[in-house]
Amino acid sequence: MPFVQADVVDLFYQTISSDSQLKNTAGLVVEKIVDRKALASTSEPGNKRIIISKPRCGPFEWNCGGVAGQIREYVKIETVVKTVEGQENAEELCKSLKSRMKEILFSAQWLGTGWLYHKEVQDQFPSAPMKTRAYHILVYEVTCSVGNS
């Protein structure tokens, strides 16, 4: 009987959004769909975002004599922090959010969803973080099993 592989973006989303330490961060929103208007003003609350998406998938590779195979999916986690001058340090907050997510995902296990393995493949600030604006990207490669059970 064929089985359907879990939605890796949803697994990452559930793991990150349910973390009690991240929930305690004032104004932080974890989402899969982004309203860019909310990021336009630094004075509005909610300008701390963790955005989880799947930018691409690798090719399907057969194994087990053509009964099952594996596919590599990539999960992109963008952290966007905009703060008001003199109230919070965006760079420090962005670094602490990144550190907590890496800690959570290092020990994450998703059971009952087919075989899943994830590893970090990218950790970068694409632009220099500043005191009022910081943007960071984490990318994870997730190997998923697909086939007949």
Contacts in CASP RR format, 6 or more apart in sequence:
PFRMAT RR
TARGET T0000
AUTHOR 0000-0000-0000
METHOD contacts of the structure
MODEL  1
MPFVQADVVDLFYQTISSDSQLKNTAGLVVEKIVDRKALASTSEPGNKRI
IISKPRCGPFEWNCGGVAGQIREYVKIETVVKTVEGQENAEELCKSLKSR
MKEILFSAQWLGTGWLYHKEVQDQFPSAPMKTRAYHILVYEVTCSVGNS
1 148 0 8 1.000
1 149 0 8 1.000
2 147 0 8 1.000
2 148 0 8 1.000
2 149 0 8 1.000
3 114 0 8 1.000
3 146 0 8 1.000
3 147 0 8 1.000
3 148 0 8 1.000
3 149 0 8 1.000
5 71 0 8 1.000
5 113 0 8 1.000
5 114 0 8 1.000
5 144 0 8 1.000
5 145 0 8 1.000
5 146 0 8 1.000
6 110 0 8 1.000
6 113 0 8 1.000
6 114 0 8 1.000
6 116 0 8 1.000
6 144 0 8 1.000
8 54 0 8 1.000
8 73 0 8 1.000
8 75 0 8 1.000
8 116 0 8 1.000
8 118 0 8 1.000
8 142 0 8 1.000
8 144 0 8 1.000
9 32 0 8 1.000
9 52 0 8 1.000
9 53 0 8 1.000
9 54 0 8 1.000
9 75 0 8 1.000
10 32 0 8 1.000
11 110 0 8 1.000
11 113 0 8 1.000
11 116 0 8 1.000
12 52 0 8 1.000
12 75 0 8 1.000
12 77 0 8 1.000
12 105 0 8 1.000
12 140 0 8 1.000
13 30 0 8 1.000
13 32 0 8 1.000
13 52 0 8 1.000
15 104 0 8 1.000
15 105 0 8 1.000
15 108 0 8 1.000
16 22 0 8 1.000
16 30 0 8 1.000
16 50 0 8 1.000
16 52 0 8 1.000
16 77 0 8 1.000
16 101 0 8 1.000
16 104 0 8 1.000
16 105 0 8 1.000
17 23 0 8 1.000
17 30 0 8 1.000
19 100 0 8 1.000
19 104 0 8 1.000
21 100 0 8 1.000
22 28 0 8 1.000
22 30 0 8 1.000
22 50 0 8 1.000
22 97 0 8 1.000
22 100 0 8 1.000
22 101 0 8 1.000
22 104 0 8 1.000
25 48 0 8 1.000
25 93 0 8 1.000
25 97 0 8 1.000
26 45 0 8 1.000
26 48 0 8 1.000
27 45 0 8 1.000
27 46 0 8 1.000
27 47 0 8 1.000
27 48 0 8 1.000
28 46 0 8 1.000
28 48 0 8 1.000
28 49 0 8 1.000
28 50 0 8 1.000
28 97 0 8 1.000
29 38 0 8 1.000
29 46 0 8 1.000
29 48 0 8 1.000
29 49 0 8 1.000
29 50 0 8 1.000
30 49 0 8 1.000
30 50 0 8 1.000
30 52 0 8 1.000
31 49 0 8 1.000
31 50 0 8 1.000
31 51 0 8 1.000
31 52 0 8 1.000
32 51 0 8 1.000
32 52 0 8 1.000
32 53 0 8 1.000
34 49 0 8 1.000
34 51 0 8 1.000
38 44 0 8 1.000
38 46 0 8 1.000
38 47 0 8 1.000
38 49 0 8 1.000
39 47 0 8 1.000
39 49 0 8 1.000
39 80 0 8 1.000
39 82 0 8 1.000
41 47 0 8 1.000
42 82 0 8 1.000
42 83 0 8 1.000
42 84 0 8 1.000
42 132 0 8 1.000
42 133 0 8 1.000
43 84 0 8 1.000
47 80 0 8 1.000
47 81 0 8 1.000
47 82 0 8 1.000
47 83 0 8 1.000
48 80 0 8 1.000
48 81 0 8 1.000
48 82 0 8 1.000
48 83 0 8 1.000
48 93 0 8 1.000
48 97 0 8 1.000
49 78 0 8 1.000
49 79 0 8 1.000
49 80 0 8 1.000
49 81 0 8 1.000
50 77 0 8 1.000
50 78 0 8 1.000
50 79 0 8 1.000
50 97 0 8 1.000
50 101 0 8 1.000
51 77 0 8 1.000
51 78 0 8 1.000
51 79 0 8 1.000
51 80 0 8 1.000
52 75 0 8 1.000
52 76 0 8 1.000
52 77 0 8 1.000
53 75 0 8 1.000
53 76 0 8 1.000
53 78 0 8 1.000
54 73 0 8 1.000
54 74 0 8 1.000
54 75 0 8 1.000
54 76 0 8 1.000
55 74 0 8 1.000
55 76 0 8 1.000
55 139 0 8 1.000
56 73 0 8 1.000
56 74 0 8 1.000
57 71 0 8 1.000
57 72 0 8 1.000
57 73 0 8 1.000
57 74 0 8 1.000
58 71 0 8 1.000
58 72 0 8 1.000
58 73 0 8 1.000
58 74 0 8 1.000
59 71 0 8 1.000
60 69 0 8 1.000
60 70 0 8 1.000
60 71 0 8 1.000
60 146 0 8 1.000
61 69 0 8 1.000
61 70 0 8 1.000
61 71 0 8 1.000
62 68 0 8 1.000
62 69 0 8 1.000
63 69 0 8 1.000
63 70 0 8 1.000
67 147 0 8 1.000
67 148 0 8 1.000
68 145 0 8 1.000
68 146 0 8 1.000
68 147 0 8 1.000
68 148 0 8 1.000
69 145 0 8 1.000
69 146 0 8 1.000
69 147 0 8 1.000
70 115 0 8 1.000
70 143 0 8 1.000
70 144 0 8 1.000
70 145 0 8 1.000
70 146 0 8 1.000
71 143 0 8 1.000
71 144 0 8 1.000
71 146 0 8 1.000
72 141 0 8 1.000
72 142 0 8 1.000
72 143 0 8 1.000
72 144 0 8 1.000
73 141 0 8 1.000
73 142 0 8 1.000
73 144 0 8 1.000
74 121 0 8 1.000
74 139 0 8 1.000
74 140 0 8 1.000
74 141 0 8 1.000
74 142 0 8 1.000
75 118 0 8 1.000
75 139 0 8 1.000
75 140 0 8 1.000
75 142 0 8 1.000
76 137 0 8 1.000
76 138 0 8 1.000
76 139 0 8 1.000
77 101 0 8 1.000
77 137 0 8 1.000
77 138 0 8 1.000
77 139 0 8 1.000
77 140 0 8 1.000
78 135 0 8 1.000
78 136 0 8 1.000
78 137 0 8 1.000
79 94 0 8 1.000
79 97 0 8 1.000
79 98 0 8 1.000
79 101 0 8 1.000
79 134 0 8 1.000
79 135 0 8 1.000
79 136 0 8 1.000
79 137 0 8 1.000
79 138 0 8 1.000
80 134 0 8 1.000
80 135 0 8 1.000
81 90 0 8 1.000
81 93 0 8 1.000
81 94 0 8 1.000
81 97 0 8 1.000
81 133 0 8 1.000
81 134 0 8 1.000
81 135 0 8 1.000
82 90 0 8 1.000
82 132 0 8 1.000
82 133 0 8 1.000
83 89 0 8 1.000
83 90 0 8 1.000
83 93 0 8 1.000
83 131 0 8 1.000
83 132 0 8 1.000
83 133 0 8 1.000
84 132 0 8 1.000
85 131 0 8 1.000
85 132 0 8 1.000
86 131 0 8 1.000
89 131 0 8 1.000
90 129 0 8 1.000
90 130 0 8 1.000
90 131 0 8 1.000
90 132 0 8 1.000
90 133 0 8 1.000
90 134 0 8 1.000
91 129 0 8 1.000
91 130 0 8 1.000
91 131 0 8 1.000
91 134 0 8 1.000
93 134 0 8 1.000
94 125 0 8 1.000
94 129 0 8 1.000
94 134 0 8 1.000
94 135 0 8 1.000
94 136 0 8 1.000
95 129 0 8 1.000
95 134 0 8 1.000
95 136 0 8 1.000
97 136 0 8 1.000
98 123 0 8 1.000
98 136 0 8 1.000
98 138 0 8 1.000
101 138 0 8 1.000
102 120 0 8 1.000
102 123 0 8 1.000
102 138 0 8 1.000
105 118 0 8 1.000
105 120 0 8 1.000
105 140 0 8 1.000
108 118 0 8 1.000
110 116 0 8 1.000
114 144 0 8 1.000
114 145 0 8 1.000
115 143 0 8 1.000
115 144 0 8 1.000
115 145 0 8 1.000
116 142 0 8 1.000
116 143 0 8 1.000
116 144 0 8 1.000
116 145 0 8 1.000
117 142 0 8 1.000
117 143 0 8 1.000
118 140 0 8 1.000
118 141 0 8 1.000
118 142 0 8 1.000
118 143 0 8 1.000
119 140 0 8 1.000
119 141 0 8 1.000
120 138 0 8 1.000
120 139 0 8 1.000
120 140 0 8 1.000
121 139 0 8 1.000
121 140 0 8 1.000
121 141 0 8 1.000
122 137 0 8 1.000
122 138 0 8 1.000
122 139 0 8 1.000
123 137 0 8 1.000
123 138 0 8 1.000
123 139 0 8 1.000
124 136 0 8 1.000
124 137 0 8 1.000
125 134 0 8 1.000
125 135 0 8 1.000
125 136 0 8 1.000
125 137 0 8 1.000
126 135 0 8 1.000
126 137 0 8 1.000
127 135 0 8 1.000
129 135 0 8 1.000
129 136 0 8 1.000
END
